[in-house]
Amino acid sequence: MIIRAVGQFGRPHGTAGRVAGWVMAHRGSNRQRNLWVVSLLDVQPADRVLEIGFGPGLAIAELARHVTDGHIYGIDHSEVMVRQASKHNATAIRARRVELLHTSVDRLPRFDEPLDAIVAVNSIGFWPNPPDQLTQLRGLLRPGGRIALASQPRCPGATADTTARASQELHDLLTQAGFIQPRTETLHLSPPVACALATNPGDGQP
Ligand SMILES: C[S@@+](CC[C@H](N)C(=O)[O-])C[C@H]1O[C@@H](n2cnc3c(N)ncnc32)[C@H](O)[C@@H]1O
């Protein structure tokens, strides 16, 4: 699987994990890709949004700029990342607009109402069983709800071809999990970032 990755970035822990979090928070390409993915998701002020694997919380902060009247949830299975992202988003958490939970995508929390959008940036490559987890995630979305999965391959020697293959993989995973209207976008960094977007079928749709 092209989008699979390894190392501290999969579950940052201890001192090295804190350093990995700092790198993710400050690397220019990380910031750019997180802002770009949030822009593609086209969130509305009253949306209820979930991010899986928020790391140091860059996309959560960008979501909070747009979602002023809704709610943003995030889950990450790294305690170190929950601490860093909570610090980074302290104001929105205090205002009860953002809620960051320490859990894994294969132990999803219950949500009292359906979600409008779900996003994951450089995270799906670490999930235990992406097809199963995407099906579960689709069940959390309202009909017509959106999902965005992004990947910037970080394996040594990654090129535009690596990104193109990751893009196709993400697209196929979404359609196999029952999402419709898939499309892919590319942000031309080095290496490029792929983002696959799709929609949960509405009532009466297949
Ligand atoms: C490479 S980092 C990306 C962080 C952030 N999305 C970004 O782009 O800056 C991957 C993140 O996904 C989290 N993660 C990996 N597998 C996960 C899982 N099964 N459940 C929840 N979070 C997970 C990791 O702990 C880490 O914070």
The ligand as an SDF file (V2000), in Angstrom:
LIG
                    3D

 27 29  0  0  0  0  0  0  0  0999 V2000
    1.7130   11.6780   10.1400 C   0  0  0  0  0  0  0  0  0  0  0  0
    0.7150   12.2240   11.4540 S   0  0  0  0  0  0  0  0  0  0  0  0
   -0.2950   13.4750   10.6390 C   0  0  0  0  0  0  0  0  0  0  0  0
   -0.8550   14.4720   11.5880 C   0  0  0  0  0  0  0  0  0  0  0  0
   -1.7270   15.5650   10.9590 C   0  0  0  0  0  0  0  0  0  0  0  0
   -2.9140   15.0220   10.3620 N   0  0  0  0  0  0  0  0  0  0  0  0
   -0.9540   16.3700    9.9550 C   0  0  0  0  0  0  0  0  0  0  0  0
   -1.1300   16.2050    8.7410 O   0  0  0  0  0  0  0  0  0  0  0  0
   -0.1680   17.2160   10.4000 O   0  0  0  0  0  0  0  0  0  0  0  0
   -0.4570   10.9040   11.7090 C   0  0  0  0  0  0  0  0  0  0  0  0
   -1.3460   11.1010   12.9170 C   0  0  0  0  0  0  0  0  0  0  0  0
   -2.3760   10.1140   12.8750 O   0  0  0  0  0  0  0  0  0  0  0  0
   -2.5040    9.5380   14.1600 C   0  0  0  0  0  0  0  0  0  0  0  0
   -3.0260    8.1630   14.0030 N   0  0  0  0  0  0  0  0  0  0  0  0
   -2.4170    7.1330   13.3760 C   0  0  0  0  0  0  0  0  0  0  0  0
   -3.1680    6.0240   13.4350 N   0  0  0  0  0  0  0  0  0  0  0  0
   -4.2920    6.3610   14.1250 C   0  0  0  0  0  0  0  0  0  0  0  0
   -5.4260    5.6240   14.5460 C   0  0  0  0  0  0  0  0  0  0  0  0
   -5.5410    4.3100   14.2900 N   0  0  0  0  0  0  0  0  0  0  0  0
   -6.4010    6.2630   15.2230 N   0  0  0  0  0  0  0  0  0  0  0  0
   -6.2610    7.6040   15.5010 C   0  0  0  0  0  0  0  0  0  0  0  0
   -5.1810    8.3360   15.1600 N   0  0  0  0  0  0  0  0  0  0  0  0
   -4.2110    7.7310   14.4770 C   0  0  0  0  0  0  0  0  0  0  0  0
   -1.0890    9.5920   14.7330 C   0  0  0  0  0  0  0  0  0  0  0  0
   -1.0620    9.4730   16.1490 O   0  0  0  0  0  0  0  0  0  0  0  0
   -0.6070   10.9420   14.2330 C   0  0  0  0  0  0  0  0  0  0  0  0
   -0.9420   11.9790   15.1170 O   0  0  0  0  0  0  0  0  0  0  0  0
  1  2  1  0
  2  3  1  0
  2 10  1  0
  3  4  1  0
  4  5  1  0
  5  6  1  0
  5  7  1  0
  7  8  2  0
  7  9  1  0
 10 11  1  0
 11 12  1  0
 11 26  1  0
 12 13  1  0
 13 14  1  0
 13 24  1  0
 14 15  1  0
 14 23  1  0
 15 16  2  0
 16 17  1  0
 17 18  1  0
 17 23  2  0
 18 19  1  0
 18 20  2  0
 20 21  1  0
 21 22  2  0
 22 23  1  0
 24 25  1  0
 24 26  1  0
 26 27  1  0
M  CHG  2   2   1   9  -1
M  END
$$$$
